């Protein structure tokens, strides 16, 4: 599973970081992040009690703005700006407190972010309410104000409290000798179906009656209460129509800070609530008669809109309210982040600065600050000056940031880096090599970023961080020498491309190391593009050309947008084309023609079972054919093949004549009896209906399809056949199928669809979950497909719900708040996602299509 979230990086974001003078890397400890599910858009507290470098320039530091506004944060790539909200800055000491929205907080590997500071041009506060996800409806720091720090404007009104030292910077003090002490806040946006209240509280002393930290109720019957309070030092909770549900829950000690959280999930005034102290759940129960949330609440009092009788004598800080049921992991991680920031993350030392005080020689200690040649794995900052550094020998570093106007020359040596190359200047090489070689304990996904120029001679990718090492290009990178793939995927895009010049060479890649995205190659020599997509490595090759030409190549582990039309010429005509993969191969400069070679690395997956040149062909999409509607053509009938085509074996098919028209290409077959090339399945569903199970599916196209087999299993291991349905043989039309299981088994069970060709080759598709005797069978999703907004129907309030993308990465999680729970994925890209609903009986998994 990929554990890092890729964000689009604008040119503005890349250029902004180039105007700063200092950088620090922040490493977030995964053992402090409760799991196992990674947390998205999590507000991490950065709490620095003092730091000499974070003082203002006038006080001997590097920060330019007296309010600390020239301190910003980026994602692990070093350039993607992260939303943050400044709470406190002291220019004399460098004390700094802010919350930073981290896109993906990993539970298994270190999450990295960067802090930049020192920019005299910053004159405005960069703090953003976007730091808090849309489910936060009120956040109160009490740092010299009572304002809601979200965008909701649910500001507080003070009545008697005073500012005092809090748990995080300042908080408020309330004195119960004046029973009206409180802060009244709006609760617009909160609801009775789901919600969470979190706060830090400390009682200076306890009343023999009731001491309230938070209250939200109605009069006269307190019918819909949410109350967090102590009775004679014992924590109690009021939910729904119960004032002290569960009685005494936890013994509080006067003078001690506690992180207290209450969350609820229900519908129709009834539901379940949970109580947490210092990140650990201490109680759960049901509530009733809770019809609506009031439009206000009282911090430090009981929420009685008529009289205030039980004000707290003590301290409150960092009150947060949400209109969703935050997960237990979220609450636990919030406590870890806020209670002990110094153990939640660690700061790298300040980067070693190149000052070029003596010469351009890397090995001269006086060229660096602090003085001395940087040690192995040191983090480097290259400044613009008279003398610019030239590598003197093979060196191993951590991060390197090349500032605007600065130049680093590799000369003839190898510069290996563990983290990122953030380049705002120029990186050049004579015959030298740049090597991405992260290992365990460093960075899983390394990056090339910045606004500068990457003119490399040799580039080696040898990132061995298990399990998914990678290098992502956020800039165009040019290579004129050897491009070597040893370990790790290289991610590129159409605007951040890998360009290999006419003198460049490349290894052909590996199953664990290829280019995922487009790349180009210039020149006249034959070349194999080491491309792939997702987990699939699938090369494409070109023969030599008579004139200098630049080719652009990219592989997709999916069908081209149209697999229906087959050309009538050249003969013999194609019978079918692949519905699982295709390549884009274009000329971007020059007019050279070349032979084309397609590679299969797994014959069974590619649907190839006969690799003689009597059937397998290179298919080309002719966009101008079929009156401009486009169709697939037998590129030229003269082909040669290599390798074998059984099981997971590899091989190639090549045109023996030069190709004159390019992009897209895929495998084609002349007949239906061999090389079936897979059935394209649109969906597969199973649902209970009056004690029976109705199994339905549809195909977009079929080739050589003999029949479908419907299988059933209770354990996901041992399958039994419950039905066989004949296939259509060969079809380019959308076809729908169904089968009824008359006698389903009890409990939770699974259905799987298998497809068998006329030659006996089979393919198994994903399973679906069914239960006809519990709440699982009632779980449905509508509409599906959808535009990102849909409803999960038939769930039990409190059920865990999480959604994964096609790679299995969790992109959303929540608690079901009602039998009909609405979900909004409109911010996600179009595509296929999987909705997981966890109940007491098991888990339902449903596929949805976003992009209607």
C-alpha positions in Angstrom: 0.0 0.0 0.0 1.3 3.4 -0.8 1.6 5.4 2.3 2.4 8.8 0.9 -0.2 11.1 -0.7 0.7 12.8 -4.0 -0.5 16.4 -4.2 -0.6 18.6 -7.3 2.2 21.2 -7.0 1.7 24.5 -8.7 4.5 26.6 -10.1 3.6 29.3 -7.5 4.1 26.9 -4.7 7.5 25.8 -6.1 8.7 29.3 -6.5 7.6 30.5 -3.1 9.9 28.2 -1.2 12.8 29.4 -3.3 12.7 32.8 -1.6 13.4 31.5 1.9 16.8 31.3 3.6 16.5 28.3 5.9 14.9 24.9 6.0 14.3 22.2 8.6 12.9 18.6 8.2 10.3 17.4 10.7 10.0 13.6 11.2 6.7 12.4 12.7 7.0 9.2 14.7 4.6 6.5 13.3 4.4 4.8 16.7 2.6 7.9 18.0 0.0 7.6 15.3 -2.8 5.3 16.3 -3.7 2.8 13.6 -3.9 0.6 11.7 -5.5 3.1 9.2 -3.5 6.1 8.2 -5.0 9.5 9.1 -5.8 12.0 6.4 -5.7 15.8 6.8 -4.7 15.6 10.4 -3.8 18.8 12.3 -0.3 18.2 13.9 0.7 20.5 16.7 4.1 22.0 16.3 5.1 23.3 19.7 8.7 24.7 20.0 9.4 26.1 23.4 12.6 27.9 22.2 14.9 27.8 19.2 17.8 30.2 18.6 17.4 29.9 14.8 13.7 30.7 15.0 14.4 34.0 16.7 14.0 37.1 14.6 17.1 38.5 12.9 17.1 41.4 15.4 17.5 38.8 18.1 20.2 36.7 16.5 18.0 34.3 14.5 16.9 33.9 10.9 13.2 34.8 11.0 12.5 38.1 9.3 8.9 38.9 10.4 8.4 40.0 14.0 5.1 38.0 14.1 6.7 34.8 12.8 4.7 35.1 9.5 7.6 34.0 7.4 7.5 30.5 8.8 5.8 28.0 6.4 5.4 24.3 6.0 5.5 21.9 3.1 4.7 18.3 2.4 7.4 15.6 2.2 8.3 16.8 -1.3 9.7 20.0 0.0 7.5 22.3 -2.1 3.8 21.5 -1.6 2.5 24.1 0.8 0.6 22.9 3.8 -2.1 24.8 5.5 -1.1 25.9 9.0 -2.5 28.1 11.8 -0.2 30.1 13.9 -1.1 30.3 17.6 1.9 31.9 19.3 5.3 33.3 18.3 7.9 34.9 20.6 10.6 36.7 18.5 13.0 37.0 21.5 13.2 33.2 22.2 12.0 31.6 19.1 9.0 30.0 20.8 6.6 28.9 18.1 3.2 27.1 18.3 1.1 26.2 15.3 -1.1 23.5 13.9 -0.2 22.0 10.5 -2.5 20.1 8.3 -0.7 16.9 7.2 -2.3 15.3 4.2 -1.5 11.7 5.2 -0.2 10.7 8.6 1.3 7.2 8.4 0.9 4.5 11.1 3.8 2.4 9.8 6.5 4.7 8.4 7.9 8.1 9.3 5.9 11.0 7.9 8.1 13.9 6.9 7.2 17.6 6.4 9.4 20.6 6.0 9.6 24.0 7.7 11.0 27.0 5.8 11.7 30.4 7.4 13.5 33.6 6.8 11.8 35.7 4.1 11.8 39.5 4.3 9.0 39.9 1.7 6.4 38.2 3.9 4.1 40.9 5.4 0.8 39.0 5.9 -0.2 36.2 8.3 -0.2 32.9 6.3 -2.5 31.2 8.9 -5.4 29.5 7.3 -8.7 28.2 8.5 -8.2 25.4 5.9 -5.9 23.8 8.6 -9.1 22.3 10.0 -11.0 19.8 7.8 -14.6 20.6 6.9 -16.0 18.5 9.7 -14.5 20.8 12.4 -17.3 23.2 13.4 -15.5 25.0 16.2 -11.8 25.3 17.3 -10.8 27.6 20.1 -7.2 28.2 21.1 -8.0 31.0 23.6 -4.8 32.7 22.6 -5.8 36.2 23.6 -9.2 35.8 21.9 -12.4 33.7 21.9 -12.6 33.3 18.2 -13.5 30.2 16.3 -10.4 29.3 14.2 -12.4 27.4 11.6 -14.1 29.1 8.7 -17.6 28.7 10.4 -17.5 31.8 12.5 -18.8 30.1 15.6 -17.1 32.6 17.8 -17.3 32.7 21.6 -18.6 35.3 23.9 -16.8 35.6 27.2 -18.5 36.0 30.6 -16.0 36.2 33.4 -13.1 34.0 32.3 -9.6 35.4 32.1 -6.6 34.4 30.0 -4.0 32.2 31.8 -1.4 29.6 31.1 -3.0 26.8 29.3 -2.1 23.3 28.2 -1.0 24.7 24.8 0.2 28.3 25.1 -2.5 30.3 26.7 -6.0 29.1 27.8 -8.7 30.4 30.0 -9.3 30.4 33.8 -12.8 30.3 35.3 -13.5 31.0 39.0 -16.6 29.2 40.3 -16.9 31.7 43.1 -18.8 33.6 40.3 -21.2 31.0 39.0 -21.8 32.8 35.8 -18.2 32.4 34.5 -18.3 30.8 31.1 -17.6 31.2 27.4 -20.7 30.8 25.2 -20.1 29.6 21.7 -22.2 28.9 18.7 -22.7 25.3 17.6 -23.9 25.9 14.1 -23.2 22.9 11.9 -23.3 20.4 14.7 -25.9 17.6 14.6 -27.4 14.9 16.7 -26.6 12.1 14.3 -22.8 12.3 14.8 -20.3 14.5 16.6 -17.3 14.9 18.7 -16.3 17.3 21.5 -12.6 17.4 22.6 -11.0 19.7 25.2 -8.2 20.0 27.7 -9.5 20.7 31.2 -7.9 21.1 34.6 -9.9 21.7 37.8 -8.1 23.8 40.5 -10.5 22.3 43.0 -13.8 20.3 42.8 -17.2 21.2 44.2 -19.0 18.7 46.3 -21.7 19.0 43.6 -21.1 19.5 39.9 -18.2 21.1 38.1 -18.7 21.6 34.4 -16.1 21.7 31.6 -18.7 21.8 28.8 -22.4 21.9 28.5 -25.1 22.1 25.8 -28.7 21.5 26.9 -32.3 22.6 26.6 -34.7 23.8 29.2 -36.8 22.8 31.0 -36.2 19.0 30.6 -32.6 18.9 29.4 -33.9 16.7 26.7 -30.9 16.8 24.4 -27.9 17.3 26.6 -24.2 17.0 25.9 -22.4 17.6 29.2 -18.9 16.9 30.4 -18.5 17.5 34.1 -17.2 16.3 37.5 -19.2 15.4 40.5 -17.1 15.5 43.7 -14.0 14.8 41.5 -15.5 12.0 39.4 -15.9 12.5 35.7 -19.5 12.2 34.5 -21.2 12.5 31.1 -24.7 13.7 30.3 -26.0 12.4 27.0 -29.5 12.5 25.6 -32.1 12.5 28.4 -29.7 11.1 31.0 -27.8 13.5 33.3 -25.2 11.0 34.6 -25.3 8.1 32.2 -22.9 5.5 33.6 -22.4 7.3 36.8 -18.8 8.0 38.0 -16.5 7.2 35.1 -13.1 8.4 36.1 -11.4 9.9 39.2 -9.9 13.3 38.3 -7.1 14.9 40.3 -7.2 18.6 41.0 -4.3 20.5 39.3 -3.9 17.9 36.5 -4.6 18.5 32.9 -6.8 15.9 31.1 -7.6 15.5 27.5 -11.4 14.7 27.5 -13.3 13.6 24.4 -16.9 12.6 23.9 -18.3 11.4 20.6 -21.7 10.1 19.5 -23.4 8.4 16.6 -27.1 7.7 16.2 -30.3 8.6 14.5 -33.8 9.6 15.5 -32.6 10.8 18.9 -31.1 7.4 19.9 -27.6 6.2 19.5 -24.2 5.3 21.1 -21.6 7.5 22.7 -18.0 7.0 23.7 -15.8 8.7 26.4 -12.0 9.1 26.2 -9.5 10.3 28.8 -6.0 11.1 27.6 -6.6 9.2 24.3 -7.9 6.0 25.8 -11.6 4.9 25.7 -13.0 4.5 29.2 -16.7 4.1 28.6 -19.4 3.6 26.0 -23.1 3.3 26.3 -26.4 4.2 24.5 -28.5 7.3 24.8 -32.0 8.3 23.9 -34.3 11.3 23.5 -31.6 13.4 21.9 -33.6 15.2 19.1 -31.4 18.2 18.2 -28.2 20.1 19.0 -28.7 23.5 20.5 -27.4 26.6 18.7 -25.1 27.4 21.6 -22.9 25.7 24.2 -21.1 26.8 27.3 -17.5 26.2 27.9 -16.8 26.0 31.7 -20.5 25.8 32.6 -23.5 23.4 32.3 -25.2 24.8 29.2 -28.3 25.8 31.1 -29.8 28.7 29.0 -31.7 30.0 32.0 -29.3 29.9 35.0 -25.7 29.1 35.4 -25.1 27.2 38.7 -22.0 25.0 38.3 -19.2 26.9 36.8 -15.7 25.4 36.7 -13.0 26.6 39.0 -10.0 25.8 36.8 -8.6 25.9 33.3 -9.8 25.1 29.8 -7.8 25.0 26.6 -8.1 23.8 23.0 -11.8 23.1 22.7 -12.6 21.4 19.3 -16.1 20.4 18.1 -16.8 18.2 15.0 -20.0 17.2 13.3 -18.7 13.6 12.6 -17.8 10.8 15.0 -14.0 11.0 15.1 -12.3 7.6 15.1 -10.7 6.3 18.2 -7.4 6.5 16.4 -8.0 10.1 15.6 -8.7 11.0 19.2 -5.7 9.0 20.5 -3.4 10.6 18.0 -4.8 14.0 18.9 -3.9 13.4 22.5 -0.4 12.2 21.6 0.2 15.2 19.4 -0.9 17.7 21.9 0.3 16.2 25.2 3.9 15.6 24.2 4.9 17.3 20.9 8.6 16.7 21.6 8.1 12.9 21.3 5.5 13.1 18.6 8.0 14.5 16.1 11.6 15.4 15.9 13.5 18.2 14.1 16.5 17.8 11.9 19.5 20.0 12.8 19.7 23.2 10.8 21.0 22.3 7.3 24.8 22.8 6.8 25.2 25.9 4.6 27.6 26.3 1.7 29.1 29.8 1.9 32.0 29.4 -0.5 34.2 31.4 1.8 37.5 30.1 0.2 37.0 28.3 -3.1 34.7 26.0 -5.1 36.2 22.9 -3.5 33.7 20.8 -1.6 36.4 19.4 0.7 37.5 22.8 2.1 35.9 23.1 5.6 35.9 27.0 5.5 33.5 26.8 2.6 30.8 25.5 4.9 28.9 26.8 8.0 29.4 25.5 10.5 32.9 25.1 9.4 34.0 21.6 8.4 33.3 19.2 5.5 29.8 17.8 6.0 29.6 14.3 7.4 27.9 11.4 5.5 24.1 11.8 5.4 24.3 15.5 6.4 21.6 17.8 5.1 23.0 20.6 2.8 21.8 24.1 1.9 23.6 25.6 -1.1 23.6 29.4 -1.2 24.2 31.7 -4.1 27.7 33.3 -4.0 31.0 34.0 -5.7 32.2 30.4 -5.3 29.8 27.6 -6.2 30.5 24.0 -5.1 32.1 21.3 -7.2 32.0 17.7 -6.0 35.5 16.5 -5.1 34.7 12.7 -4.6 31.8 10.4 -4.3 29.6 11.8 -1.5 26.6 10.5 0.5 24.2 13.2 1.8 20.7 13.5 3.3 18.7 16.4 1.8 20.0 19.0 -0.5 18.4 22.4 -1.1 20.0 24.4 -3.9 18.8 28.0 -3.5 18.0 30.5 -6.3 21.0 31.4 -8.3 23.2 28.7 -6.9 24.8 26.0 -8.9 26.1 22.6 -8.0 28.4 20.7 -10.3 28.9 16.9 -9.8 32.0 16.9 -12.0 33.0 13.2 -12.5 31.7 12.0 -9.2 28.6 10.4 -7.6 26.3 12.3 -5.3 23.9 10.0 -3.5 21.0 11.4 -1.5 18.7 9.9 1.1 15.7 12.3 1.0 15.1 15.0 -1.6 16.8 17.3 -4.1 15.0 20.6 -3.9 16.5 22.7 -6.6 15.8 26.4 -7.0 19.1 26.9 -9.0 21.0 24.6 -11.3 22.3 21.1 -10.9 24.8 20.1 -13.6 27.2 17.2 -14.3 30.2 16.6 -16.5 30.3 12.8 -16.3 29.0 12.6 -12.8 26.1 10.6 -11.3 23.2 11.6 -9.1 21.8 8.6 -7.2 18.6 8.3 -5.3 19.5 5.7 -2.6 17.2 5.9 0.3 17.1 2.9 2.6 15.0 1.9 5.6 14.7 4.7 8.3 15.0 7.4 5.6 12.4 8.4 3.0 10.1 6.0 1.1 9.3 8.3 -1.7 12.1 10.7 -2.8 11.6 13.8 -4.9 13.1 16.1 -7.5 11.4 19.5 -7.0 11.9 23.2 -7.1 12.0 25.8 -9.9 15.6 25.1 -11.0 17.2 23.1 -13.8 18.1 19.4 -13.6 20.8 18.8 -16.3 22.1 15.4 -15.4 24.7 13.1 -17.0 23.9 9.9 -15.1 20.9 9.2 -13.0 20.6 6.0 -10.9 17.5 5.0 -8.9 18.4 2.6 -6.1 15.8 3.3 -3.4 15.5 0.1 -1.3 13.0 1.4 1.3 10.6 -1.5 1.6 7.9 -2.1 0.5 7.2 0.6 -2.1 10.3 2.8 -2.8 10.0 5.5 -5.4 11.4 8.7 -6.9 8.8 11.3 -8.0 9.7 14.0 -10.4 8.1 17.4 -9.8 10.3 19.0 -12.4 11.5 18.1 -15.9 14.7 16.1 -15.6 17.2 15.8 -18.5 19.7 12.9 -18.7 22.5 12.8 -21.2 24.3 9.7 -20.0 23.2 6.4 -18.3 19.8 6.1 -16.7 20.0 3.1 -14.4 17.0 1.5 -12.7 18.0 -0.8 -9.8 15.2 -0.4 -7.2 12.2 1.9 -7.0 9.5 3.3 -9.2 10.0 6.6 -11.0 6.8 8.7 -11.2 6.5 11.3 -13.9 3.8 13.4 -15.5 3.2 15.1 -18.8 4.5 18.3 -17.3 7.3 16.7 -15.1 8.8 14.4 -17.6 12.0 12.4 -17.9 13.9 13.4 -21.0 16.7 11.2 -22.3 18.9 12.9 -24.9 20.4 11.3 -28.0 23.5 10.3 -26.1 21.6 8.8 -23.2 21.2 5.0 -22.5 18.9 3.2 -20.1 18.5 -0.1 -18.5 15.2 -1.7 -19.5 13.8 -1.8 -15.9 12.6 -4.5 -13.5 9.3 -5.6 -12.1 10.2 -3.4 -9.1 11.8 -0.5 -10.9 10.4 1.2 -13.9 9.0 4.6 -15.1 5.3 5.1 -14.2 4.3 7.9 -16.4 5.7 9.4 -19.7 9.3 9.7 -20.8 11.0 10.7 -24.0 14.1 9.6 -25.9 15.8 11.5 -28.7 18.2 10.3 -31.3 18.4 7.6 -34.0 19.4 4.5 -32.0 17.1 1.6 -31.1 15.7 2.0 -27.6 13.6 0.1 -25.1 11.5 2.3 -22.8 11.5 0.9 -19.2 7.9 1.9 -18.6 5.1 0.5 -16.4 2.0 1.4 -14.5 0.9 0.6 -11.0 2.4 -2.8 -10.2 2.8 -3.7 -13.9 6.2 -3.4 -15.7 5.5 -3.4 -19.5 8.2 -2.2 -21.8 7.9 -0.9 -25.3 10.7 -0.7 -27.8 11.6 1.2 -31.0 14.0 0.3 -33.7 16.7 2.6 -35.1 15.6 5.5 -37.3 17.3 7.1 -40.2 16.9 10.7 -38.9 17.0 12.2 -35.4 13.6 11.8 -33.8 12.2 12.2 -30.3 9.7 9.6 -29.1 7.3 9.9 -26.2 6.2 6.7 -24.4 3.8 5.8 -21.6 2.2 2.5 -20.5 -1.3 2.1 -19.0 -2.5 -1.1 -17.2 -6.0 -0.5 -18.6 -7.9 -0.7 -21.8 -7.7 2.2 -24.3 -10.9 4.2 -24.3 -12.2 2.4 -27.3 -11.7 -1.4 -28.0 -14.7 -1.9 -30.2 -13.7 -1.2 -33.8 -11.4 -3.4 -35.8 -9.9 -2.3 -39.2 -10.8 -4.0 -42.5 -7.2 -3.5 -43.6 -4.4 -4.4 -43.8 -5.4 -8.0 -44.0 -5.8 -10.3 -42.3 -8.1 -8.2 -40.1 -7.9 -8.2 -36.3 -10.4 -10.3 -34.3 -9.8 -8.6 -31.0 -7.5 -6.3 -29.0 -6.4 -6.2 -25.4 -8.8 -4.9 -22.9 -6.3 -4.7 -20.0 -3.4 -2.6 -21.3 -2.1 -0.2 -24.0 0.8 2.0 -24.7 1.1 5.6 -26.0 4.0 6.0 -28.4 4.3 9.3 -30.1 6.8 11.3 -32.1 7.3 14.7 -30.5 10.1 15.9 -32.8 11.4 14.7 -36.1 9.9 12.4 -38.8 11.8 9.1 -38.3 10.0 5.8 -38.7 10.8 2.8 -36.6 9.8 -0.8 -35.8 7.7 -1.2 -32.7 8.1 -3.9 -30.1 5.5 -4.7 -27.4 6.6 -6.6 -24.3 4.5 -8.9 -22.1 6.0 -9.8 -18.7 3.1 -12.0 -17.6 1.5 -13.9 -20.5 -1.5 -15.0 -18.4 -2.3 -11.5 -17.2 -2.0 -10.1 -20.8 -4.2 -12.8 -22.1 -1.6 -14.3 -24.5 -1.4 -18.0 -24.9 -0.1 -18.4 -28.4 3.0 -16.3 -29.3 3.7 -17.5 -32.8 3.6 -15.0 -35.6 0.6 -16.7 -37.1 -1.8 -15.0 -34.8 -0.4 -12.3 -32.4 -0.1 -8.8 -33.8 0.8 -5.3 -32.9 -2.5 -3.4 -33.0 -2.5 0.4 -33.7 -5.3 2.8 -33.0 -6.1 4.7 -36.2 -7.9 7.9 -35.1 -8.6 9.1 -38.6 -10.1 5.8 -39.7 -13.8 4.8 -39.7 -14.8 8.3 -40.9 -12.9 9.9 -38.1 -14.5 7.7 -35.4 -11.3 5.7 -35.0 -10.6 2.0 -35.1 -7.9 -0.6 -34.3 -5.8 -1.8 -37.2 -3.4 -4.6 -37.8 -0.4 -2.3 -37.8 1.5 -4.4 -40.4 1.1 -8.0 -40.9 4.8 -8.8 -40.8 5.7 -9.5 -37.2 8.2 -11.6 -35.2 7.8 -12.9 -31.7 10.2 -14.0 -28.9 9.8 -15.7 -25.5 7.0 -18.0 -24.3 3.4 -17.4 -23.5 2.3 -19.8 -20.7 1.6 -18.7 -17.2 3.8 -15.8 -16.0 6.3 -16.1 -18.8 7.6 -13.1 -20.8 8.1 -12.3 -24.5 7.7 -9.8 -27.3 6.0 -9.2 -30.5 7.6 -6.8 -33.0 6.7 -5.3 -36.3 9.3 -6.3 -38.9 8.5 -3.2 -41.0 9.0 0.4 -39.9 5.9 2.0 -38.4 4.9 5.4 -39.9 1.9 6.3 -37.8 2.1 6.3 -34.0 0.1 6.1 -30.8 -1.7 4.1 -29.2 -0.6 0.5 -29.5 -1.6 -2.8 -27.9 -1.8 -6.5 -28.5 -4.1 -7.8 -31.2 -5.2 -11.2 -32.2 -6.3 -12.5 -35.6 -8.6 -15.2 -34.4 -10.9 -16.2 -31.6 -9.4 -19.6 -31.0 -6.1 -18.4 -29.5 -4.8 -15.3 -27.7 -8.2 -14.5 -26.2 -7.1 -11.2 -24.6 -9.3 -10.8 -21.5 -13.0 -10.3 -21.1 -13.7 -6.7 -20.0 -16.0 -6.9 -17.0 -18.0 -3.9 -16.1 -19.5 -5.0 -12.8 -20.2 -8.0 -10.6 -22.9 -7.9 -7.9 -24.8 -10.3 -5.6 -27.8 -9.4 -3.4 -30.3 -11.3 -1.3 -33.9 -11.4 -2.6 -36.6 -13.3 -0.7 -34.1 -15.8 0.7 -32.3 -16.3 -2.6 -29.2 -14.6 -4.0 -29.4 -12.8 -7.3 -26.0 -12.7 -9.0 -25.6 -10.2 -11.8 -22.7 -9.0 -14.0 -22.0 -7.3 -17.3 -19.2 -7.3 -19.9 -18.1 -4.5 -22.2 -16.5 -6.9 -24.7 -15.7 -10.6 -24.9 -13.2 -12.6 -26.9 -13.2 -16.3 -27.1 -15.4 -16.5 -24.1 -16.9 -20.0 -23.6 -18.7 -19.7 -20.3 -18.8 -18.0 -16.8 -18.7 -19.9 -13.5 -20.4 -18.6 -10.4 -18.6 -19.8 -7.3 -19.4 -19.5 -3.6 -17.3 -19.7 -0.4 -17.7 -19.1 3.3 -14.0 -18.7 4.1 -12.5 -17.1 1.0 -10.3 -20.2 0.4 -12.6 -23.2 -0.5 -14.9 -22.4 -3.4 -17.8 -24.4 -4.7 -19.5 -24.1 -8.1 -23.1 -23.0 -7.9 -23.8 -22.2 -11.5 -22.5 -22.0 -15.1 -23.7 -19.4 -17.6 -22.7 -19.6 -21.3 -20.6 -16.7 -22.6 -21.1 -14.9 -25.9 -17.9 -16.1 -27.5 -16.9 -12.9 -29.2 -18.7 -9.6 -28.7 -18.0 -5.9 -28.8 -21.3 -5.0 -27.2 -22.3 -4.5 -23.6 -23.8 -7.8 -22.4 -25.7 -8.4 -19.1 -25.9 -11.7 -17.3 -27.6 -13.1 -14.2 -27.8 -16.3 -12.1 -30.0 -17.1 -9.0 -28.6 -19.1 -6.2 -31.8 -20.9 -4.9 -30.2 -22.2 -1.7 -27.7 -19.8 -0.2 -25.7 -20.8 2.9 -26.3 -19.2 6.3 -24.2 -16.3 7.7 -21.7 -14.3 5.7 -20.5 -15.8 2.4 -18.8 -14.7 -0.8 -19.4 -15.0 -4.5 -16.7 -15.1 -7.1 -17.0 -15.0 -10.9 -14.7 -17.0 -13.2 -14.5 -16.8 -17.0 -13.3 -19.7 -19.2 -12.1 -19.4 -22.8 -12.7 -22.0 -25.5 -9.2 -23.2 -25.0 -9.7 -23.8 -21.3 -7.8 -20.8 -20.0 -9.6 -19.2 -17.0 -9.6 -15.8 -15.2 -11.1 -15.1 -11.8 -12.6 -11.7 -10.8 -13.0 -10.1 -7.4 -15.5 -11.5 -4.9 -18.5 -9.8 -3.4 -19.9 -10.3 0.1 -23.5 -11.4 0.9 -25.5 -12.3 4.0 -29.2 -13.1 3.9 -29.9 -13.5 7.6 -28.4 -10.3 9.1 -27.9 -6.6 8.5 -25.2 -7.1 5.9 -27.7 -7.9 3.2 -29.5 -4.7 3.7 -26.4 -2.5 3.0 -26.9 -0.7 -0.4 -25.3 2.3 -2.0 -27.1 4.7 -4.3 -26.7 6.3 -6.7 -24.0 4.1 -8.2 -22.3 5.4 -10.5 -22.4 8.8 -8.9 -20.7 12.2 -8.9 -19.0 11.7 -5.6 -22.0 12.2 -3.4 -23.9 9.0 -2.4 -25.9 7.4 0.4 -25.1 4.2 2.2 -28.4 2.6 3.2 -29.1 -0.1 5.7 -26.2 0.5 8.1 -26.4 0.5 11.9 -25.4 3.8 13.5 -21.9 3.5 14.8 -20.7 1.0 12.1 -17.2 1.8 10.9 -17.1 3.0 7.3 -13.9 3.4 5.3 -13.3 3.8 1.6 -10.3 2.7 -0.5 -9.2 3.5 -3.9 -8.2 1.0 -6.6 -4.8 0.6 -5.1 -6.2 -0.4 -1.7 -5.3 3.0 -0.1 -7.7 4.3 2.5 -8.9 7.8 1.4 -11.8 8.3 3.7 -13.1 6.9 7.1 -16.0 7.8 9.4 -18.7 6.3 11.6 -22.2 5.7 10.2 -24.4 8.2 11.9 -27.8 6.9 10.6 -29.4 4.1 8.8 -28.9 6.3 5.7 -25.5 7.8 5.9 -24.5 10.4 3.3 -20.9 10.4 2.0 -19.2 13.1 0.0 -16.2 12.1 -2.2 -16.6 14.9 -4.7 -13.1 16.1 -3.9 -11.6 12.8 -5.1 -10.6 12.0 -8.7 -13.0 10.1 -11.0 -12.6 6.4 -10.8 -13.4 3.2 -9.0 -13.5 3.1 -5.2 -14.6 0.4 -2.6 -16.8 1.1 0.3 -16.2 -1.0 3.4 -18.9 -1.2 6.1 -17.8 -3.1 9.3 -20.6 -4.6 11.4 -20.8 -7.1 14.3 -21.5 -9.8 11.7 -18.6 -9.0 9.4 -17.7 -6.6 6.6 -19.5 -5.5 3.5 -17.4 -4.4 0.5 -19.2 -2.6 -2.3 -17.6 -1.1 -5.5 -18.7 2.3 -6.6 -17.9 4.4 -9.6 -17.3 8.1 -9.1 -17.5 10.2 -12.2 -21.1 10.2 -13.3 
